[in-house]
Amino acid sequence: MIQRIQTLYLAATAIVCSLMLILPMAVFKITLPGKHQLFQFSLAGMVDVITKEPLGVKNTIYLQMLVVIIAIGSIITIFLYKNRPLQFNICRINHLLSFLLVGALYFVIESDVKTSYGSENVSVVYLPAG
């Protein structure tokens, strides 16, 4: 089954997608006039770091479904090692879905934060989660 190096990459993709469902992905510092707030974003939603109260982030179920589809696609592709053309096409679809996920993450985070606080008052700084 591990005949090509891409099998290891596909396994890593499935593992990273599984971790995306559990771990927080980013921390945001939102600067309002006279006030700073830190929020932690995961696919379950956005939570205030200090008070632990959730911010009304919508549409994360679609992001969760997209991450699960990418993980399942990677696992299925690993077992299609005998059919190289089909494996290549599924990898291509997974790449497109990954780009779609990055764009959707940006859109969901930006639109929900800006609509919750008003677009002219918000300065969002992306910090790596950790």
C-alpha positions in Angstrom: 0.0 0.0 0.0 2.8 2.4 0.7 4.3 2.2 -2.8 4.6 5.9 -3.4 5.6 8.9 -1.3 2.2 10.4 -2.1 0.6 7.8 0.2 2.4 9.4 3.1 1.3 12.9 2.0 -2.3 11.6 1.7 -2.1 10.1 5.2 -0.8 13.4 6.6 -3.7 15.2 4.9 -6.2 12.9 6.5 -4.5 13.3 9.9 -4.3 17.1 9.6 -8.0 17.3 8.6 -9.0 15.2 11.6 -7.0 17.5 13.9 -8.7 20.5 12.3 -12.0 19.2 13.7 -10.7 19.1 17.2 -8.0 21.8 17.7 -8.4 25.6 17.5 -7.2 27.0 14.2 -6.5 30.7 15.0 -6.7 33.3 17.7 -7.9 36.8 16.8 -7.2 40.1 18.5 -10.1 42.4 17.8 -9.4 46.0 18.5 -12.4 48.3 19.2 -12.0 51.9 20.3 -10.8 51.6 23.9 -11.2 47.8 24.1 -9.3 44.7 23.0 -10.7 41.2 22.8 -9.1 37.8 22.0 -11.2 35.2 20.3 -10.2 31.6 19.5 -11.6 30.1 16.3 -12.2 26.4 15.7 -14.6 24.6 13.4 -17.0 24.4 16.3 -17.2 28.2 16.4 -15.5 31.2 17.9 -15.1 31.7 21.6 -13.9 34.6 23.7 -10.6 33.5 25.3 -11.1 35.2 28.6 -14.8 34.8 29.3 -15.3 31.6 27.3 -18.6 32.9 25.9 -19.3 32.1 22.2 -19.4 34.6 19.4 -22.3 33.8 17.0 -20.3 32.3 14.2 -22.6 30.8 11.7 -22.1 28.3 8.8 -19.4 26.2 10.5 -21.3 23.0 9.7 -20.4 23.5 6.1 -16.7 23.9 6.9 -16.9 20.8 9.1 -18.5 18.8 6.2 -15.8 20.1 3.8 -13.0 19.0 6.1 -14.5 15.6 6.5 -14.9 15.2 2.7 -11.3 16.1 2.2 -10.2 13.6 4.9 -12.3 10.8 3.5 -11.2 11.6 -0.1 -7.5 11.3 1.1 -8.2 8.0 2.8 -10.0 6.6 -0.2 -7.2 7.7 -2.5 -4.7 5.8 -0.5 -6.5 2.5 -1.2 -6.8 3.2 -4.9 -3.1 2.6 -5.5 -3.9 0.1 -8.3 -5.9 2.6 -10.3 -3.5 5.4 -10.8 -5.6 7.6 -13.2 -8.6 7.5 -10.8 -6.3 8.2 -7.9 -4.9 11.2 -9.7 -8.4 12.6 -10.4 -9.5 12.3 -6.8 -6.3 14.0 -5.7 -7.1 16.9 -8.0 -10.6 17.2 -6.6 -9.1 17.2 -3.1 -6.8 20.0 -4.0 -9.7 22.1 -5.3 -11.7 21.4 -2.2 -8.7 22.4 0.0 -8.5 25.8 -1.9 -12.2 26.1 -1.4 -11.8 25.5 2.3 -9.2 28.2 2.7 -11.4 30.7 0.9 -14.5 29.7 2.9 -12.5 30.0 6.2 -11.5 33.5 5.3 -15.0 34.4 4.2 -16.8 33.0 7.3 -14.4 34.5 9.8 -14.2 38.0 8.2 -17.9 38.3 7.5 -19.1 37.1 10.9 -16.6 39.2 12.9 -17.2 42.3 10.8 -21.0 41.9 11.0 -20.9 41.3 14.8 -18.8 44.4 15.5 -19.4 46.7 12.6 -16.9 46.8 9.7 -15.6 50.3 10.4 -14.7 49.7 14.1 -12.9 46.4 13.8 -9.2 45.7 13.3 -8.6 42.0 13.2 -5.1 40.5 13.8 -4.6 36.8 13.0 -2.4 35.0 15.5 -1.3 31.4 15.1 -3.2 29.1 17.5 -1.1 27.3 20.0 
